[in-house]
Amino acid sequence: MKRIFLLFALLGFCTVYTGAQTADADDNQSWNDLQITVPINEQFDFTLAGTLRFGKTSRS
């Protein structure tokens, strides 16, 4: 009986705080990974890697 009460109390506590998280309606972002590899010789490749983000800056 105590385990069931503890389970329901924990579930109720978690659902109260998940309702506080809201998403912006105009929050559109695109995260793109870019990797460029150039072979130098048979044993060595030169690689550049990066991430590009397009969208609005985050609001504080």
trRosetta pair geometry for C-beta under 8 A, 3 or more apart (Angstrom, degrees):
i j d omega theta_ij theta_ji phi_ij phi_ji
1 4 5.9 -53 -151 34 32 110
1 5 6.5 30 153 -15 64 107
2 5 5.7 -55 -148 39 34 111
2 6 6.1 35 153 -20 67 108
3 6 5.6 -54 -145 38 30 112
3 7 6.3 35 153 -22 64 105
4 7 5.6 -52 -148 34 31 114
4 8 6.4 24 156 -12 65 106
5 8 6.0 -58 -146 41 30 105
5 9 6.1 31 154 -20 65 110
6 9 5.7 -54 -143 38 29 112
6 10 6.2 30 157 -19 64 107
7 10 5.9 -58 -149 37 27 110
7 11 6.4 24 155 -15 64 108
8 11 5.7 -53 -142 40 33 111
8 12 6.1 34 157 -19 65 107
9 12 5.8 -55 -146 38 28 111
9 13 6.3 32 154 -21 63 107
10 13 5.7 -53 -146 35 30 113
10 14 6.4 28 156 -18 64 107
11 14 5.8 -55 -147 37 31 110
11 15 6.4 26 158 -18 65 107
12 15 6.0 -56 -144 36 30 107
12 16 6.7 36 156 -26 63 102
13 16 6.0 -53 -156 25 30 113
13 17 7.1 10 158 -3 62 108
14 17 6.4 -70 -155 43 33 99
14 18 6.3 30 155 -22 70 110
15 18 5.8 -53 -139 34 35 111
15 19 6.9 44 161 -27 62 101
16 19 6.5 -60 -169 23 28 112
17 20 5.7 -41 -162 17 49 117
18 21 6.1 -47 -165 21 49 111
23 27 6.4 -116 177 37 83 135
24 27 3.6 103 70 -32 111 109
26 56 7.6 53 127 -8 95 148
27 55 7.7 49 -174 179 56 132
27 56 7.1 -99 -126 47 56 119
28 55 5.8 -157 102 -125 57 111
28 56 7.7 83 54 2 64 96
29 53 6.3 -13 -172 -168 109 97
29 54 6.9 157 -158 82 58 52
29 55 3.3 -78 -107 -10 69 167
29 56 7.3 -95 -77 37 90 65
30 53 7.1 156 80 -154 52 49
30 54 4.6 -4 55 55 102 101
30 55 6.2 151 15 -42 63 105
31 51 6.3 -5 -172 -175 91 110
31 52 7.5 159 -155 83 44 49
31 53 5.3 -12 -102 -103 71 81
32 51 7.0 156 81 -158 43 60
32 52 4.8 -16 63 62 96 97
32 53 7.7 177 22 -81 70 34
32 54 7.5 25 1 0 110 102
33 49 7.4 -8 -174 -168 94 91
33 50 7.6 168 -153 92 55 37
33 51 5.4 -30 -100 -102 64 77
33 52 8.0 -177 -83 21 17 73
34 48 8.0 -15 118 114 93 91
34 49 7.1 165 90 -151 56 46
34 50 5.3 -12 61 65 98 82
34 51 7.3 170 18 -92 77 26
34 52 6.2 43 -12 -9 119 108
35 47 6.7 -11 -170 -168 94 99
35 48 7.1 167 -153 88 47 54
35 49 4.7 -2 -107 -106 84 84
35 50 8.0 166 -79 23 50 54
36 47 7.1 160 85 -153 51 50
36 48 4.6 1 55 55 99 100
36 49 7.8 -165 26 -71 60 45
37 45 5.3 3 -171 171 102 123
37 46 7.2 152 -157 81 50 49
37 47 4.8 -10 -104 -103 79 83
37 48 7.9 -161 -71 27 40 61
38 45 6.9 155 76 -166 39 72
38 46 4.6 -16 62 63 95 101
38 47 7.8 -172 23 -74 64 40
39 44 7.9 123 -162 92 58 53
39 45 5.2 -42 -104 -108 56 84
39 46 7.8 -174 -89 21 8 74
40 44 4.5 -32 60 98 120 100
40 45 6.4 -177 7 -105 84 24
40 46 5.5 88 -46 -22 109 97
41 44 5.4 39 45 39 84 91
56 59 8.0 -8 139 -36 119 90
